[in-house]
């Protein structure tokens, strides 16, 4: 790196904007407390206080017209503890929204990827988030 008095203005400004390589350290936190600046926030969790999550999964492949939603609901009921729904999408995928313990949601993903589903699953994409509530059972839509 160049010496500050010989650096172009653009490089000097960039040095001030460059974050620490390892993120905030104890010194940063102490300085934040002394100056009254907001301390770095902890990473956002996807579980609520009771440990429940919301999983949305999209399943690609030959998954419509083969009983996929019915078998998915049966698998969810076998696992237990999950509420939400399974539905067909206009683009040929199936969407699954399940809320409950993360372990139950992970078991659904294992089942979806395990080859014991009707039709042919070419891929599964999932997203975990905070549960929103509003479901009393696991339904087929």
Protein Blocks (a to p, Z undefined) as FASTA:
>chain_A
ZZfklpcfklmmmmmmpccfklpafklmmmmmmnopacddddddfbdfkopacddddded
jfehnlmmmmmmmmmmmngoiacdddddfkopacdddeddfklmmmmmmmmmnopaghjd
fbdcddddddebhiabdcdZZ
